[in-house]
Amino acid sequence: MNNILIYDIECATYGASVKDIHLHKFKYVGAYSYKTNKYYFLQDLDELQKLINSHKVIVGFNNYRYDNPILERHGIDFKYKIIIDLYKVMKTRAELIKFKNTFLSYHLVDYKLDTIVRTLEIVNDGKKDIDYKMFDIEKPTDKQLKEIEEYTIRDIQITEKLFNYIQKEFEGWKHHLSKQDVNKLKHLSISPSSYAYKVLCERCGFKEEYVNVEEREYQGVGGYVSYPAAEKVEGNIYCLDFSSLYPHIMIQCNLYGRNKNDEEGWNGDGIFKMNGTYNNKEMHIVSKVLMNIYNERKVLKEKKDKKEYGLKIVLNTIYGLLRNPVFKNVYDNVAGEDCCIIGQQWIKLARKYFKEEGYFVIYTDTDSVYIKDVYNDKQKIINIKNKIINYIKKHIPFPVDTFDMGIDYEIDMIHFFKGGNKKRESELDEDDIENQRLGLMKKNYLFVFKENGERKVFIKNLGIVKRTCSQISKKIFWEKMVPEILKTNDCKFYQNQITDWINIIIQDDVSTIAKRMTIQEKSFYKSESCIQVQAYNYIPHNLKQNLGSGIHYLIPNKRFGFGKGRVKYCLIDEYKKYLTINDLFIDGILRELRYFNLNYKPLNQKEQTLDEMTIQPELW
């Protein structure tokens, strides 16, 4: 399809915030047409309307919340147009895009256009900076207008590249939708849940119906996660994983075939506890379709066909649909809760089998169990997991051959970390009661595993994979710590070593520690004492003018600049002239890396200088 228009507007704000877009006035628009292969820079709304009228698909970034409302207020008509907002696409799909051994969402500091394209490395230099006050000028000079045009077209070029990337990334999704939905580019614009629902309705012959729900009911029970049984374990460790656990529960237990008015049917066979009763004579249409999707995906995956990923999304999302009343024709909260209850019992059953056979069960999480092979006998483990699978299949109404447990990872070392767990749990078994005393966090761990003969590191949470984690902390972890972890199986480092790494990176490029602040006009802020107003009022050393509004890159330090409390901020040039590396405020970096720090001291303890951090703690 080439009937696509990329667009982005620039507005005069006159100091009004982004919250007050009703005060923003349209000034310029940049656009790119796939039909004409031309870029446009316009100031006339009539010309823009003609351009929109000649295209079917209109693509922008954050256009639902910003560009479209402003343009509609100025009389622009988007009627009958297919609107795609790349900001919405990335917010809902970044966690699905595979990127550098994890997913894109882990690498994004925020969801700004510039951040996304730089992280994906689809452009080299990103967006241009500009003084936004220039948009307020009623009659800009030729030089100013040229700068505005270059800035606007650069935004369009970046948005175009991101749209091309998204089209390629989700090309395989369109093959499972109706022709009508493909023509409307639904495979690019809708949420993963809506996509899965469309695929199911298409294949089951259901009418695609939705229910407006103001407030969802409490979801109740979830997956079972145990407390870790040890802080660090080395040796032959296996992670065994039920294959597509929730879809297989729905298929084999026929959860979509709940007998809502008839008590006859399957209710656990006296072995498994649950709330509902399910048809054990005929498999429901959704169960049959899910089974077909599973088998079809398996074939496509073996062929390395990209169409398999769309089916994977359906299988991974189906549980969420089952518990979401918005999706009218596949919603059943009783069945959804039973899916979790059954899953809990099956994973606990696996843990019980391995423990009774003398294995050290390290950890359990929803559909996975981690065990240490104390017998150094892989075949024995496979034999035990076969017993588990056969026992389950014996007591369910529609067992299928594809249901199994596989070895997901062969692990050399796994390390859990001390910290708080958010949930208070009322029901704990004997193992959890004992392991809870160790004070180790659930769902936060690191392990070293082998893949095709190569040793790699897998990390679960621990802050380092969150988008809010600073780039310098991520750089230290992946470039400095991981190679050492792979060599030694040790993920704990002395604080002086960590600060040395921080120093090396900062000395090479101090901007890696800089904080990017976008400062609005003073009237935007309610408090005169907030950090943004302080930045606005700040007059850099040996200059006569305050920073004012705009984008500023500021260095956190202990001595110089503006700010209250322990942290001060100054310009990069000021740091280079008046401060040294020992003046930098690196406590935030140390806190982000605290799980890997042998002698970390929290922020509320005595502040340390870089020199003081060389003291080593007692060995443990």
C-alpha distance (Angstrom), angle and dihedral (degrees) to the residues before:
residue distance angle dihedral
M1 . . .
N2 3.81 . .
N3 3.80 97.8 .
I4 3.82 90.2 101.6
L5 3.81 131.6 123.2
I6 3.82 123.4 -164.3
Y7 3.81 112.9 -158.3
D8 3.81 143.2 172.5
I9 3.79 130.0 177.9
E10 3.80 132.6 -148.3
C11 3.79 120.5 -151.5
A12 3.77 141.5 -164.9
T13 3.80 105.7 -119.2
Y14 3.81 101.3 176.1
G15 3.79 88.6 -150.7
A16 3.82 96.0 -49.5
S17 3.80 115.8 139.2
V18 3.79 127.2 -118.9
K19 3.80 86.3 -103.3
D20 3.79 89.4 64.4
I21 3.79 99.7 53.8
H22 3.80 89.6 148.0
L23 3.83 84.6 75.7
H24 3.80 93.3 50.9
K25 3.81 115.5 103.3
F26 3.80 123.3 -151.1
K27 3.80 113.2 -115.6
Y28 3.82 111.2 155.2
V29 3.78 141.0 7.1
G30 3.78 130.9 -161.5
A31 3.80 121.4 -160.3
Y32 3.78 144.1 172.2
S33 3.80 123.6 -155.2
Y34 3.80 120.3 -152.7
K35 3.80 86.2 -163.7
T36 3.81 97.0 58.8
N37 3.82 97.5 21.2
K38 3.84 88.2 -132.5
Y39 3.79 136.4 128.0
Y40 3.81 119.7 -133.6
F41 3.79 133.2 -158.1
L42 3.79 110.7 -170.7
Q43 3.79 139.8 172.7
D44 3.79 98.0 176.7
L45 3.83 117.2 88.6
D46 3.81 93.9 -155.2
E47 3.81 90.1 58.2
L48 3.80 89.4 48.7
Q49 3.82 91.5 51.3
K50 3.82 90.6 51.9
L51 3.81 89.4 50.8
I52 3.81 91.8 49.8
N53 3.81 91.9 46.3
S54 3.80 90.8 56.6
H55 3.83 93.5 56.4
K56 3.79 133.2 65.8
V57 3.81 100.3 -158.9
I58 3.81 122.3 49.8
V59 3.82 116.4 -165.5
G60 3.80 128.2 -170.9
F61 3.77 142.9 145.3
N62 3.82 115.7 -105.1
N63 3.81 86.5 -11.8
Y64 3.80 94.4 140.3
R65 3.79 92.1 62.6
Y66 3.80 100.9 31.2
D67 3.82 123.0 10.0
N68 3.81 99.2 39.8
P69 3.84 98.5 47.4
I70 3.81 90.9 49.3
L71 3.78 94.3 45.9
E72 3.81 92.4 46.5
R73 3.80 88.7 51.5
H74 3.80 86.7 54.7
G75 3.82 91.3 52.1
I76 3.81 102.1 -95.7
D77 3.83 112.8 148.5
F78 3.84 119.6 -144.8
K79 3.80 94.4 173.4
Y80 3.81 115.3 149.4
K81 3.81 91.7 5.6
I82 3.80 124.6 130.4
I83 3.80 104.8 -124.4
I84 3.81 121.1 -158.7
D85 3.81 121.5 -173.1
L86 3.80 110.1 -163.6
Y87 3.81 90.5 -163.5
K88 3.82 89.8 61.5
V89 3.79 90.9 44.8
M90 3.80 92.7 53.6
K91 3.82 93.7 43.8
T92 3.80 91.1 56.3
R93 3.81 99.9 34.2
A94 3.82 109.1 33.1
E95 3.80 88.4 91.9
L96 3.83 88.8 58.7
I97 3.82 98.3 50.0
K98 3.80 111.5 95.8
F99 3.79 110.2 -133.6
K100 3.81 131.1 166.4
N101 3.82 97.3 -17.9
T102 3.83 92.4 -48.0
F103 3.80 133.2 46.5
L104 3.78 130.4 -67.6
S105 3.81 94.0 -115.0
Y106 3.83 89.8 66.2
H107 3.80 90.7 58.2
L108 3.82 100.2 45.9
V109 3.80 116.5 97.9
D110 3.82 88.6 -167.8
Y111 3.81 139.3 -18.3
K112 3.79 98.4 -101.5
L113 3.79 115.9 134.2
D114 3.79 92.9 -118.4
T115 3.81 92.7 50.0
I116 3.80 93.1 49.9
V117 3.81 97.1 49.4
R118 3.81 93.1 43.3
T119 3.79 92.0 49.3
L120 3.80 91.6 48.4
E121 3.82 88.1 46.9
I122 3.80 91.6 -135.2
V123 3.83 89.9 133.1
N124 3.78 130.0 33.4
D125 3.79 104.5 -147.8
G126 3.82 105.2 23.7
K127 3.81 124.5 -157.0
K128 3.79 122.6 -10.0
D129 3.80 119.6 -117.7
I130 3.78 118.5 -122.3
D131 3.79 138.6 174.3
Y132 3.81 100.6 -104.1
K133 3.82 90.2 -154.4
M134 3.79 85.7 74.1
F135 3.81 89.0 74.4
D136 3.82 89.0 60.7
I137 3.80 92.8 60.8
E138 3.79 110.0 106.4
K139 3.82 95.7 -156.2
P140 3.80 109.7 23.5
T141 3.78 120.3 -168.5
D142 3.80 119.7 -107.1
K143 3.80 88.7 -103.0
Q144 3.81 92.1 51.5
L145 3.81 92.0 46.4
K146 3.79 90.2 51.1
E147 3.81 90.5 52.2
I148 3.83 90.7 49.0
E149 3.82 91.0 49.5
E150 3.82 92.5 49.8
Y151 3.81 90.9 48.5
T152 3.82 92.8 48.1
I153 3.81 95.9 46.1
R154 3.80 90.3 47.1
D155 3.82 88.2 56.7
I156 3.80 89.3 51.3
Q157 3.80 92.6 49.6
I158 3.79 90.9 51.6
T159 3.82 92.7 46.7
E160 3.81 89.6 48.9
K161 3.82 91.2 53.0
L162 3.80 91.3 48.9
F163 3.81 91.3 49.7
N164 3.81 90.8 50.1
Y165 3.79 89.5 50.2
I166 3.81 92.3 50.4
Q167 3.81 92.1 47.8
K168 3.79 90.6 54.0
E169 3.81 94.3 42.4
F170 3.81 94.6 53.4
E171 3.80 99.3 33.0
G172 3.81 90.7 113.4
W173 3.81 93.0 58.0
K174 3.79 95.3 68.6
H175 3.81 94.6 65.1
H176 3.81 91.8 72.7
L177 3.81 97.6 50.7
S178 3.78 132.1 81.5
K179 3.81 117.8 -90.0
Q180 3.80 89.0 -111.4
D181 3.81 92.6 55.5
V182 3.80 91.6 46.0
N183 3.82 90.4 53.1
K184 3.79 88.4 52.7
L185 3.85 90.2 50.1
K186 3.79 90.8 -121.5
H187 3.80 89.3 153.8
L188 3.82 86.8 68.1
S189 3.76 103.4 37.0
I190 3.82 111.0 39.2
S191 3.79 129.3 79.8
P192 3.83 119.9 -98.0
S193 3.82 89.8 -109.7
S194 3.79 93.1 52.8
Y195 3.80 89.5 46.3
A196 3.81 91.9 53.1
Y197 3.82 90.7 47.8
K198 3.81 92.0 51.1
V199 3.81 91.5 50.5
L200 3.82 92.0 49.4
C201 3.80 93.7 46.7
E202 3.81 90.7 48.1
R203 3.81 93.1 51.0
C204 3.81 97.3 38.9
G205 3.78 94.7 45.5
F206 3.81 92.0 -120.4
K207 3.75 124.6 151.3
E208 3.79 107.9 -110.5
E209 3.80 101.2 -117.2
Y210 3.80 130.2 166.6
V211 3.79 133.2 -166.9
N212 3.80 123.6 -145.3
V213 3.79 106.2 -127.0
E214 3.78 119.8 -174.3
E215 3.79 95.8 -172.9
R216 3.79 127.6 14.6
E217 3.77 118.8 -138.1
Y218 3.80 121.2 -112.9
Q219 3.80 108.6 -75.4
G220 3.79 95.1 -145.4
V221 3.79 120.7 -169.2
G222 3.80 122.6 33.6
G223 3.79 137.4 177.7
Y224 3.80 122.5 -46.0
V225 3.81 117.3 -105.9
S226 3.81 119.6 178.7
Y227 3.78 129.0 -150.6
P228 3.83 112.3 -101.1
A229 3.80 111.8 -99.3
A230 3.82 95.4 -146.6
E231 3.79 139.5 16.6
K232 3.80 95.7 -130.2
V233 3.79 131.7 10.1
E234 3.81 127.8 -179.3
G235 3.79 131.3 -174.0
N236 3.79 134.2 55.1
I237 3.79 103.1 -11.3
Y238 3.79 125.1 171.6
C239 3.79 130.0 -162.3
L240 3.81 108.1 -153.6
D241 3.77 116.7 -165.8
F242 3.80 132.1 -167.8
S243 3.80 106.5 -123.5
S244 3.84 108.8 -111.1
L245 3.79 90.3 -26.1
Y246 3.82 101.3 -170.8
P247 3.83 96.9 43.1
H248 3.81 89.3 48.5
I249 3.81 91.0 49.9
M250 3.82 89.6 51.5
I251 3.81 91.5 48.1
Q252 3.80 100.9 41.6
C253 3.81 96.6 38.3
N254 3.82 91.5 40.5
L255 3.80 91.9 -131.7
Y256 3.81 92.5 172.9
G257 3.78 87.9 58.3
R258 3.79 96.3 66.0
N259 3.79 113.0 160.5
K260 3.79 97.1 -132.7
N261 3.81 95.5 177.5
D262 3.80 101.7 23.5
E263 3.80 123.7 69.3
E264 3.80 93.3 -159.3
G265 3.77 117.4 101.1
W266 3.80 140.4 57.2
N267 3.79 117.8 -22.1
G268 3.79 102.3 163.7
D269 3.81 99.8 -59.5
G270 3.80 89.3 -103.5
I271 3.82 88.8 -67.2
F272 3.80 106.1 76.6
K273 3.81 123.9 46.3
M274 3.81 121.9 -136.0
N275 3.79 142.9 143.9
G276 3.81 104.9 -121.2
T277 3.79 135.5 58.0
Y278 3.80 118.6 -132.3
N279 3.79 136.4 -156.2
N280 3.80 107.7 -98.8
K281 3.81 96.3 179.1
E282 3.79 103.4 61.9
M283 3.80 129.6 23.5
H284 3.83 114.5 -123.2
I285 3.83 118.5 -114.2
V286 3.84 91.7 -113.6
S287 3.81 90.7 53.0
K288 3.81 89.9 51.3
V289 3.81 92.2 47.9
L290 3.81 91.9 48.2
M291 3.79 89.6 51.8
N292 3.81 90.6 50.6
I293 3.81 90.9 47.7
Y294 3.80 90.9 50.5
N295 3.81 92.7 51.2
E296 3.80 93.4 43.1
R297 3.80 91.4 50.7
K298 3.80 90.9 49.6
V299 3.81 90.9 56.6
L300 3.82 93.2 45.5
K301 3.80 91.6 48.3
E302 3.81 91.7 53.0
K303 3.82 88.0 52.9
K304 3.83 90.0 47.3
D305 3.79 88.1 -124.0
K306 3.83 112.4 165.3
K307 3.81 90.1 -139.9
E308 3.82 87.9 77.8
Y309 3.82 92.3 72.9
G310 3.79 93.1 65.3
L311 3.81 89.5 54.9
K312 3.80 90.4 46.8
I313 3.81 88.5 57.4
V314 3.82 90.0 53.0
L315 3.82 91.8 51.6
N316 3.81 93.0 45.2
T317 3.80 93.3 46.6
I318 3.80 101.9 42.1
Y319 3.82 93.3 89.1
G320 3.81 90.6 56.3
L321 3.81 90.5 51.3
L322 3.79 91.0 50.8
R323 3.82 89.5 59.6
N324 3.80 99.4 38.1
P325 3.84 116.0 88.1
V326 3.82 90.6 -158.9
F327 3.82 88.9 78.0
K328 3.78 96.9 65.4
N329 3.80 103.0 -171.9
V330 3.81 98.6 47.7
Y331 3.82 100.9 35.5
D332 3.82 121.0 116.0
N333 3.79 115.5 145.7
V334 3.84 93.2 -171.8
A335 3.80 89.8 56.3
G336 3.80 89.7 43.5
E337 3.78 91.9 55.3
D338 3.81 90.8 45.3
C339 3.81 88.8 53.5
C340 3.81 89.0 60.0
I341 3.82 93.9 41.7
I342 3.80 91.6 52.0
G343 3.82 91.6 44.8
Q344 3.81 90.5 52.6
Q345 3.80 91.4 52.1
W346 3.80 94.0 47.6
I347 3.80 95.3 50.6
K348 3.82 91.1 45.1
L349 3.79 88.0 50.0
A350 3.82 89.7 54.6
R351 3.79 90.8 48.8
K352 3.82 90.5 49.5
Y353 3.82 93.4 50.5
F354 3.81 93.8 51.1
K355 3.79 93.4 44.1
E356 3.81 92.1 50.7
E357 3.82 88.8 51.7
G358 3.81 89.5 57.9
Y359 3.82 100.4 -100.9
F360 3.81 122.6 142.1
V361 3.82 103.9 -118.6
I362 3.79 104.9 -153.1
Y363 3.79 103.6 179.5
T364 3.81 144.3 -14.2
D365 3.81 127.1 -154.7
T366 3.84 123.1 178.7
D367 3.83 98.8 -69.2
S368 3.83 102.4 3.9
V369 3.79 136.3 76.5
Y370 3.82 124.3 -166.2
I371 3.80 116.5 -151.6
K372 3.80 136.6 173.1
D373 3.79 113.5 -128.3
V374 3.80 99.8 -129.9
Y375 3.82 91.5 172.7
N376 3.83 96.9 49.3
D377 3.79 87.2 -131.9
K378 3.81 116.2 126.7
Q379 3.80 93.4 -179.5
K380 3.80 90.7 57.5
I381 3.82 88.9 56.7
I382 3.82 90.5 50.5
N383 3.80 90.7 49.9
I384 3.81 91.4 52.5
K385 3.80 93.7 48.2
N386 3.84 88.2 51.3
K387 3.81 88.7 56.3
I388 3.80 89.8 51.6
I389 3.82 92.9 50.1
N390 3.81 93.3 45.7
Y391 3.80 92.1 49.4
I392 3.81 91.7 52.1
K393 3.81 93.5 46.0
K394 3.80 90.3 51.2
H395 3.82 90.9 62.6
I396 3.83 103.6 41.6
P397 3.83 128.1 82.2
F398 3.83 102.3 -127.0
P399 3.83 111.5 26.3
V400 3.81 115.3 -175.4
D401 3.80 130.9 -159.6
T402 3.80 94.1 -125.0
F403 3.81 93.0 64.9
D404 3.79 108.0 100.1
M405 3.79 146.1 122.4
G406 3.77 118.8 -105.8
I407 3.78 134.6 -171.0
D408 3.79 103.9 -106.3
Y409 3.79 98.0 178.4
E410 3.79 137.7 12.3
I411 3.79 102.3 -150.0
D412 3.81 132.6 -160.9
M413 3.80 97.6 -173.2
I414 3.80 136.1 5.8
H415 3.81 124.1 -170.4
F416 3.81 128.5 -168.2
F417 3.80 124.7 -167.3
K418 3.76 137.0 -135.5
G419 3.77 118.8 -112.5
G420 3.78 144.6 102.3
N421 3.80 127.1 -54.3
K422 3.79 114.4 -142.8
K423 3.80 100.9 -144.6
R424 3.77 126.0 71.7
E425 3.77 109.4 -141.8
S426 3.76 123.1 -153.5
E427 3.82 98.2 -172.4
L428 3.80 117.0 54.8
D429 3.78 126.9 160.8
E430 3.81 122.6 -136.2
D431 3.81 93.8 -90.7
D432 3.81 92.5 51.0
I433 3.80 92.9 47.5
E434 3.80 89.4 53.7
N435 3.83 96.3 41.4
Q436 3.79 94.1 44.9
R437 3.81 88.4 70.1
L438 3.81 89.9 66.2
G439 3.82 88.8 70.9
L440 3.80 94.2 -136.2
M441 3.78 121.8 152.3
K442 3.78 124.7 -116.1
K443 3.81 119.1 -128.5
N444 3.81 92.0 15.0
Y445 3.78 114.6 101.2
L446 3.79 147.4 114.3
F447 3.77 130.9 -140.5
V448 3.80 140.4 179.6
F449 3.81 114.5 -134.7
K450 3.78 140.5 171.6
E451 3.81 122.6 -115.8
N452 3.81 118.9 178.0
G453 3.79 88.3 -20.7
E454 3.83 94.0 -52.4
R455 3.80 121.7 114.9
K456 3.81 114.4 -130.1
V457 3.79 138.8 173.5
F458 3.80 123.3 -121.4
I459 3.80 118.1 -166.6
K460 3.79 127.2 -168.7
N461 3.80 115.1 -158.7
L462 3.86 111.8 -55.6
G463 3.80 88.3 146.8
I464 3.78 94.2 -89.7
V465 3.81 92.9 97.1
K466 3.80 94.8 46.7
R467 3.78 117.4 107.8
T468 3.83 89.9 -127.2
C469 3.80 91.1 63.2
S470 3.82 112.5 105.4
Q471 3.79 119.8 -106.2
I472 3.80 92.1 -122.7
S473 3.83 91.3 56.8
K474 3.80 91.0 49.0
K475 3.80 90.2 47.9
I476 3.81 91.7 51.5
F477 3.79 92.4 47.8
W478 3.81 98.8 46.6
E479 3.81 99.5 33.8
K480 3.83 102.5 33.4
M481 3.80 109.6 21.0
V482 3.79 102.4 36.5
P483 3.85 95.6 58.2
E484 3.83 88.5 51.5
I485 3.80 92.2 46.8
L486 3.80 90.2 52.1
K487 3.82 90.8 51.0
T488 3.80 98.8 45.2
N489 3.85 109.1 17.5
D490 3.81 85.0 -126.7
C491 3.81 119.4 122.3
K492 3.81 98.3 178.6
F493 3.81 120.9 94.7
Y494 3.80 134.3 -178.4
Q495 3.78 115.7 -105.8
N496 3.81 92.8 -118.9
Q497 3.81 89.3 58.8
I498 3.81 91.5 50.4
T499 3.81 92.3 48.6
D500 3.80 89.9 49.1
W501 3.80 88.8 56.4
I502 3.81 90.1 47.7
N503 3.83 89.6 51.0
I504 3.81 93.4 50.1
I505 3.80 92.6 51.9
I506 3.81 94.3 44.0
Q507 3.81 93.1 47.1
D508 3.78 88.5 53.4
D509 3.82 93.5 46.9
V510 3.80 121.5 -1.8
S511 3.82 90.3 -170.0
T512 3.83 88.2 76.6
I513 3.81 88.2 77.1
A514 3.82 94.8 40.8
K515 3.79 119.1 118.2
R516 3.80 114.9 -135.7
M517 3.81 110.7 -138.0
T518 3.79 124.0 -173.2
I519 3.80 106.2 -156.8
Q520 3.81 122.5 -162.3
E521 3.79 127.4 -164.3
K522 3.82 113.1 -66.3
S523 3.81 92.3 -109.6
F524 3.81 88.5 66.3
Y525 3.82 92.6 69.0
K526 3.79 125.4 72.7
S527 3.79 96.7 -154.9
E528 3.80 124.0 58.7
S529 3.79 89.5 -156.0
C530 3.82 98.4 55.1
I531 3.79 117.6 118.0
Q532 3.82 92.3 -111.3
V533 3.83 93.1 57.7
Q534 3.79 89.5 45.5
A535 3.81 88.2 54.2
Y536 3.80 91.1 47.1
N537 3.83 91.8 52.3
Y538 3.80 96.0 40.9
I539 3.82 115.2 117.6
P540 3.83 109.5 -158.1
H541 3.79 117.3 -130.6
N542 3.83 114.2 -78.9
L543 3.81 91.6 8.0
K544 3.80 127.3 107.4
Q545 3.80 100.5 -152.7
N546 3.80 129.1 72.2
L547 3.82 120.9 -121.2
G548 3.80 93.4 -109.6
S549 3.80 123.0 177.3
G550 3.78 124.4 -22.1
I551 3.80 138.8 71.2
H552 3.81 114.9 -44.1
Y553 3.80 130.9 -178.8
L554 3.79 109.8 -145.4
I555 3.79 133.9 -172.6
P556 3.84 117.8 -134.5
N557 3.79 110.5 -136.0
K558 3.80 143.5 150.7
R559 3.81 102.7 -118.5
F560 3.76 118.9 30.0
G561 3.80 140.9 52.6
F562 3.81 132.5 12.1
G563 3.77 131.3 -31.0
K564 3.78 139.4 89.6
G565 3.78 127.8 -104.8
R566 3.77 122.6 7.2
V567 3.81 98.7 -23.9
K568 3.80 124.8 74.7
Y569 3.81 127.3 -179.3
C570 3.79 129.0 -146.4
L571 3.80 137.3 163.5
I572 3.79 121.0 -87.0
D573 3.82 90.5 -112.9
E574 3.81 90.4 52.0
Y575 3.80 90.7 51.8
K576 3.80 91.2 51.8
K577 3.82 92.4 49.8
Y578 3.79 103.8 39.3
L579 3.81 111.7 17.9
T580 3.77 140.5 57.7
I581 3.77 132.0 -145.8
N582 3.81 90.1 -95.7
D583 3.81 89.0 63.4
L584 3.80 93.7 61.0
F585 3.79 120.1 109.2
I586 3.80 103.3 -128.1
D587 3.80 98.9 158.6
G588 3.80 91.2 107.5
I589 3.81 91.4 56.2
L590 3.80 91.6 47.3
R591 3.78 90.1 50.7
E592 3.82 92.1 52.0
L593 3.81 89.1 52.3
R594 3.81 95.6 40.4
Y595 3.80 95.9 114.1
F596 3.80 89.5 63.2
N597 3.83 94.2 43.8
L598 3.82 119.0 99.4
N599 3.80 95.2 -162.1
Y600 3.78 105.0 25.6
K601 3.80 116.8 159.4
P602 3.82 116.8 -155.4
L603 3.80 119.8 -119.9
N604 3.79 93.3 -104.2
Q605 3.79 91.2 62.4
K606 3.78 126.3 82.4
E607 3.79 111.4 -55.5
Q608 3.77 114.9 -113.2
T609 3.77 131.1 -150.0
L610 3.76 119.9 -138.4
D611 3.80 89.9 -102.8
E612 3.81 92.8 53.4
M613 3.79 91.2 53.8
T614 3.81 92.4 73.4
I615 3.83 92.0 80.3
Q616 3.81 109.3 109.2
P617 3.82 124.0 -144.2
E618 3.77 126.6 -129.5
L619 3.78 113.9 -76.6
W620 3.79 117.2 -107.2
